[in-house]
């Protein structure tokens, strides 16, 4: 479980750094490096601060559940009972976000590397939707772009998982 959480954090951190680098790509080397260091520190503080809060929420709930007041016991018990649901929900949301952002990075990156077809197709469909629907067209267009990005992330992610699985199957038993 810890290995999976670390892997997910590393992937999400890598995605954030790629997005950040893209935004400052035209800056000088020193400025890019400084900006990326600041982004890395801030993102690390926010992400691990939230993780620490989530981990401590369970401990706080347990402490409240063991308290003298019936009110604090109810709140504490509710917090402890809610933790598995929260962690399950975060797992689903985190995986979806990772696939969506990763797919979008691949879609935009392919365009920037000269393979314009997929990005242009998605962008034109997004614009067609926005123009056709009216007031909520922008939201529906964004939703379409997001769904395509997530689909790309799912397909590429499945290919990567299949390749890694095949590599691991071919390794000797003790080499994993």
Residue frames as qw, qx, qy, qz and C-alpha x, y, z in Angstrom:
[[0.000, 0.886, 0.463, 0.000, 0.00, 0.00, 0.00],
 [0.299, -0.805, 0.112, 0.500, 2.81, 2.40, 0.89],
 [0.427, -0.135, 0.605, 0.659, 4.68, 1.53, -2.32],
 [0.226, 0.612, 0.664, 0.366, 1.53, 2.31, -4.35],
 [0.126, -0.939, -0.261, 0.185, 1.02, 5.62, -2.55],
 [0.387, -0.609, 0.327, 0.610, 4.65, 6.62, -3.14],
 [0.385, 0.156, 0.685, 0.599, 4.41, 5.66, -6.82],
 [0.108, 0.802, 0.559, 0.179, 1.20, 7.69, -7.20],
 [0.246, -0.894, -0.048, 0.372, 2.75, 10.70, -5.45],
 [0.428, -0.369, 0.487, 0.666, 5.82, 10.51, -7.70],
 [0.311, 0.417, 0.690, 0.504, 3.70, 10.33, -10.85],
 [0.021, -0.907, -0.420, -0.034, 1.49, 13.23, -9.78],
 [0.354, -0.777, 0.136, 0.502, 4.54, 15.27, -8.75],
 [0.441, -0.081, 0.597, 0.666, 6.15, 14.53, -12.13],
 [0.206, 0.666, 0.624, 0.353, 2.99, 15.65, -13.92],
 [0.174, -0.941, -0.211, 0.201, 2.90, 18.87, -11.91],
 [0.425, -0.576, 0.340, 0.609, 6.56, 19.55, -12.68],
 [0.397, 0.231, 0.657, 0.598, 6.02, 18.93, -16.42],
 [0.063, 0.849, 0.493, 0.181, 3.08, 21.35, -16.44],
 [0.323, -0.873, -0.003, 0.365, 5.14, 23.90, -14.50],
 [0.490, -0.287, 0.486, 0.664, 8.12, 23.52, -16.83],
 [0.332, 0.527, 0.628, 0.467, 5.87, 24.05, -19.84],
 [0.066, -0.941, -0.332, 0.010, 4.67, 27.35, -18.36],
 [0.281, -0.883, 0.224, 0.303, 8.21, 28.70, -17.83],
 [0.853, 0.160, 0.332, 0.369, 9.94, 27.13, -20.83],
 [0.445, 0.765, 0.099, 0.455, 10.77, 30.53, -22.35],
 [0.395, -0.903, 0.168, -0.025, 12.49, 31.79, -19.20],
 [0.305, 0.683, -0.645, 0.157, 16.24, 31.63, -18.77],
 [0.681, 0.014, -0.719, 0.137, 17.81, 28.54, -17.20],
 [0.177, 0.064, -0.634, 0.750, 18.33, 30.13, -13.77],
 [0.465, -0.068, 0.131, -0.873, 14.78, 31.49, -13.64],
 [0.780, -0.028, -0.491, -0.386, 13.31, 28.13, -14.75],
 [0.556, 0.037, -0.750, 0.357, 15.35, 26.29, -12.14],
 [0.039, -0.067, 0.507, -0.858, 14.34, 28.71, -9.37],
 [0.614, -0.057, -0.082, -0.783, 10.66, 28.57, -10.33],
 [0.777, -0.009, -0.600, -0.191, 10.68, 24.77, -10.47],
 [0.363, 0.055, -0.736, 0.569, 12.37, 24.56, -7.05],
 [0.287, -0.048, 0.337, -0.895, 9.70, 26.85, -5.56],
 [0.739, -0.015, -0.309, -0.598, 6.91, 24.84, -7.22],
 [0.662, 0.043, -0.741, 0.104, 8.43, 21.58, -5.94],
 [0.154, 0.038, -0.668, 0.727, 8.69, 22.91, -2.38],
 [0.452, -0.012, 0.160, -0.878, 5.17, 24.39, -2.37],
 [0.768, 0.017, -0.456, -0.449, 3.57, 21.30, -3.93],
 [0.536, 0.051, -0.787, 0.301, 5.45, 19.02, -1.53],
 [0.052, -0.032, 0.560, -0.826, 4.31, 21.09, 1.46],
 [0.602, 0.015, -0.020, -0.798, 0.69, 21.15, 0.28],
 [0.764, 0.059, -0.580, -0.278, 0.50, 17.48, -0.73],
 [0.534, 0.002, -0.759, 0.374, 2.29, 16.09, 2.31],
 [0.175, -0.098, 0.420, -0.885, 0.54, 18.58, 4.59],
 [0.719, -0.038, -0.150, -0.678, -2.80, 17.23, 3.38],
 [0.739, 0.055, -0.672, -0.002, -1.55, 13.65, 3.73],
 [0.240, 0.096, -0.698, 0.667, -0.42, 14.37, 7.29],
 [0.432, -0.078, 0.217, -0.872, -3.80, 15.93, 8.06],
 [0.799, -0.003, -0.392, -0.456, -5.61, 12.87, 6.68],
 [0.618, 0.070, -0.734, 0.274, -3.39, 10.50, 8.66],
 [0.067, 0.067, -0.582, 0.808, -3.83, 12.54, 11.83],
 [0.561, -0.177, -0.132, -0.798, -7.60, 12.77, 11.28],
 [0.783, -0.132, -0.598, -0.109, -7.81, 9.09, 12.12],
 [0.474, -0.020, -0.618, 0.627, -5.72, 9.61, 15.27],
 [0.178, -0.139, 0.218, -0.949, -7.74, 12.65, 16.29],
 [0.694, -0.196, -0.354, -0.595, -10.96, 10.71, 15.75],
 [0.720, -0.127, -0.658, 0.180, -9.67, 7.86, 17.93],
 [0.246, 0.041, -0.502, 0.828, -8.65, 10.29, 20.65],
 [0.405, -0.161, 0.016, -0.900, -12.07, 11.97, 20.56],
 [0.751, -0.169, -0.531, -0.355, -13.83, 8.58, 20.61],
 [0.638, -0.140, -0.644, 0.399, -11.97, 7.73, 23.82],
 [0.002, -0.339, 0.242, -0.909, -12.92, 11.04, 25.46],
 [0.041, 0.224, 0.780, -0.583, -15.33, 11.60, 28.35],
 [0.404, 0.354, 0.119, -0.835, -17.97, 13.63, 26.52],
 [0.626, 0.337, 0.703, -0.030, -20.63, 11.71, 24.60],
 [0.446, 0.858, 0.035, -0.253, -20.54, 14.42, 21.92],
 [0.050, 0.740, -0.634, -0.217, -16.80, 14.04, 21.36],
 [0.502, -0.115, 0.857, 0.026, -17.18, 10.25, 21.39],
 [0.639, 0.589, 0.473, -0.145, -19.82, 10.46, 18.63],
 [0.343, 0.886, -0.234, -0.207, -17.70, 12.84, 16.55],
 [0.203, -0.598, 0.765, 0.127, -14.59, 10.73, 17.09],
 [0.603, 0.108, 0.790, -0.020, -16.35, 7.49, 16.19],
 [0.595, 0.744, 0.249, -0.176, -17.81, 9.11, 13.08],
 [0.161, 0.844, -0.466, -0.210, -14.34, 10.32, 12.05],
 [0.351, -0.362, 0.859, 0.086, -12.81, 6.86, 12.52],
 [0.621, 0.347, 0.697, -0.089, -15.68, 5.17, 10.67],
 [0.479, 0.839, 0.067, -0.250, -15.47, 7.70, 7.81],
 [0.212, -0.697, 0.581, 0.363, -11.74, 7.17, 7.18],
 [0.515, 0.025, 0.802, 0.301, -12.03, 4.02, 5.00],
 [0.437, 0.756, 0.487, 0.015, -14.63, 5.78, 2.82],
 [0.035, 0.944, -0.167, -0.283, -12.44, 8.88, 2.55],
 [0.351, -0.508, 0.695, 0.368, -9.35, 6.86, 1.62],
 [0.535, 0.311, 0.757, 0.208, -11.28, 4.84, -0.94],
 [0.324, 0.892, 0.302, -0.090, -12.70, 8.02, -2.46],
 [0.107, -0.860, 0.367, 0.337, -9.28, 9.67, -2.57],
 [0.510, -0.184, 0.765, 0.348, -7.88, 6.60, -4.32],
 [0.489, 0.587, 0.626, 0.160, -10.53, 6.83, -7.03],
 [0.154, 0.975, 0.083, -0.136, -10.22, 10.61, -7.44],
 [0.318, -0.716, 0.503, 0.365, -6.41, 10.43, -7.45],
 [0.545, 0.042, 0.754, 0.364, -6.35, 7.73, -10.11],
 [0.401, 0.772, 0.484, 0.093, -8.84, 9.62, -12.27],
 [0.020, -0.965, 0.115, 0.237, -6.84, 12.84, -11.92],
 [0.450, -0.483, 0.630, 0.409, -3.61, 11.06, -12.78],
 [0.529, 0.313, 0.718, 0.327, -5.12, 9.55, -15.94],
 [0.259, 0.905, 0.336, -0.014, -6.77, 12.81, -16.99],
 [0.130, -0.912, 0.264, 0.285, -3.71, 15.01, -16.45],
 [0.509, -0.314, 0.695, 0.399, -1.34, 12.44, -17.95],
 [0.518, 0.500, 0.648, 0.248, -3.54, 12.05, -21.02],
 [0.177, 0.969, 0.153, -0.079, -3.77, 15.82, -21.44],
 [0.315, -0.735, 0.465, 0.380, 0.02, 16.16, -21.15],
 [0.536, -0.002, 0.746, 0.396, 0.39, 13.53, -23.89],
 [0.403, 0.744, 0.522, 0.107, -2.24, 15.19, -26.11],
 [0.047, 0.988, -0.051, -0.138, -0.73, 18.67, -25.84],
 [0.454, -0.592, 0.559, 0.361, 2.84, 17.35, -25.91],
 [0.613, 0.250, 0.664, 0.347, 2.21, 15.44, -29.15],
 [0.314, 0.902, 0.288, 0.075, 0.88, 18.67, -30.68],
 [0.166, -0.930, 0.266, 0.191, 3.93, 20.61, -29.58],
 [0.528, -0.364, 0.678, 0.359, 6.20, 17.92, -31.02],
 [0.163, 0.335, -0.574, -0.729, 4.54, 18.27, -34.41],
 [0.071, -0.267, -0.940, -0.200, 1.80, 15.63, -34.35],
 [0.212, 0.001, 0.119, -0.970, -1.07, 18.10, -34.61],
 [0.421, -0.197, -0.708, -0.532, -3.92, 15.83, -35.70],
 [0.423, -0.427, -0.780, 0.172, -5.17, 14.50, -32.35],
 [0.174, -0.389, -0.376, 0.823, -5.00, 17.82, -30.52],
 [0.184, 0.079, -0.291, -0.936, -6.59, 19.73, -33.39],
 [0.399, -0.302, -0.779, -0.377, -9.40, 17.17, -33.64],
 [0.367, -0.492, -0.681, 0.399, -10.14, 17.41, -29.90],
 [0.107, -0.325, -0.147, 0.928, -9.85, 21.21, -29.91],
 [0.247, -0.050, -0.473, -0.844, -12.18, 21.58, -32.91],
 [0.430, -0.417, -0.782, -0.170, -14.79, 19.20, -31.42],
 [0.308, -0.443, -0.530, 0.654, -14.56, 21.10, -28.13],
 [0.041, 0.223, -0.077, -0.971, -15.16, 24.36, -29.96],
 [0.322, -0.205, -0.692, -0.613, -18.01, 22.84, -32.03],
 [0.394, -0.484, -0.764, 0.163, -19.72, 21.70, -28.83],
 [0.204, -0.412, -0.323, 0.827, -19.23, 25.10, -27.19],
 [0.135, 0.104, -0.308, -0.936, -20.66, 26.91, -30.21],
 [0.352, -0.241, -0.772, -0.472, -23.62, 24.56, -30.70],
 [0.396, -0.457, -0.770, 0.205, -24.96, 24.40, -27.17],
 [0.148, -0.822, -0.176, -0.522, -24.96, 28.01, -26.04],
 [0.372, -0.809, 0.229, -0.393, -24.74, 29.00, -22.38],
 [0.778, -0.470, 0.416, -0.030, -23.35, 25.73, -21.08],
 [0.830, 0.538, -0.138, 0.059, -21.34, 25.02, -24.23],
 [0.165, 0.748, -0.570, 0.299, -18.04, 25.99, -22.65],
 [0.563, -0.399, 0.639, -0.339, -18.55, 23.55, -19.79],
 [0.926, 0.204, 0.281, -0.150, -19.65, 20.77, -22.14],
 [0.632, 0.699, -0.311, 0.125, -16.70, 21.44, -24.47],
 [0.103, -0.663, 0.667, -0.324, -14.31, 21.31, -21.51],
 [0.782, -0.166, 0.521, -0.300, -15.96, 18.06, -20.38],
 [0.893, 0.449, -0.003, -0.036, -15.40, 16.57, -23.84],
 [0.377, 0.733, -0.505, 0.257, -11.73, 17.60, -23.81],
 [0.405, -0.519, 0.648, -0.384, -11.36, 16.18, -20.31],
 [0.905, 0.041, 0.350, -0.237, -13.01, 12.87, -21.29],
 [0.797, 0.564, -0.197, 0.091, -10.75, 12.47, -24.33],
 [0.103, 0.712, -0.602, 0.346, -7.67, 13.31, -22.23],
 [0.637, -0.341, 0.592, -0.356, -8.75, 10.72, -19.63],
 [0.943, 0.275, 0.137, -0.131, -9.32, 8.13, -22.37],
 [0.564, 0.677, -0.421, 0.216, -5.83, 8.77, -23.74],
 [0.210, -0.606, 0.650, -0.407, -4.46, 8.41, -20.21],
 [0.842, -0.110, 0.429, -0.309, -6.34, 5.13, -19.72],
 [0.895, 0.442, -0.062, -0.003, -5.15, 3.66, -23.03],
 [0.402, 0.682, -0.513, 0.333, -1.52, 4.70, -22.61],
 [0.429, -0.518, 0.594, -0.443, -1.62, 3.69, -18.92],
 [0.937, 0.016, 0.268, -0.224, -2.99, 0.25, -19.83],
 [0.780, 0.547, -0.264, 0.154, -0.22, -0.20, -22.41],
 [0.081, 0.677, -0.594, 0.428, 2.43, 0.79, -19.86],
 [0.681, -0.341, 0.510, -0.401, 0.95, -1.56, -17.24],
 [0.965, 0.231, 0.070, -0.104, 0.88, -4.41, -19.78],
 [0.589, 0.635, -0.414, 0.279, 4.52, -3.80, -20.77],
 [0.182, -0.602, 0.617, -0.473, 5.69, -3.58, -17.15],
 [0.856, -0.153, 0.352, -0.346, 3.72, -6.74, -16.33],
 [0.915, 0.382, -0.120, 0.045, 5.40, -8.60, -19.19],
 [0.315, 0.676, -0.536, 0.394, 8.84, -7.36, -18.12],
 [0.456, -0.482, 0.574, -0.479, 8.20, -8.49, -14.53],
 [0.957, 0.040, 0.162, -0.237, 7.00, -11.91, -15.72],
 [0.805, 0.496, -0.266, 0.186, 10.29, -12.45, -17.58],
 [0.031, -0.723, 0.561, -0.401, 12.49, -11.56, -14.61],
 [0.504, 0.021, -0.834, 0.226, 13.86, -14.31, -12.40],
 [0.521, -0.631, -0.569, -0.081, 11.79, -14.92, -9.25],
 [0.556, -0.559, -0.284, 0.546, 14.09, -13.11, -6.80],
 [0.383, 0.116, 0.183, 0.898, 14.79, -10.08, -9.05],
 [0.119, -0.786, -0.461, -0.395, 11.50, -8.19, -8.41]]
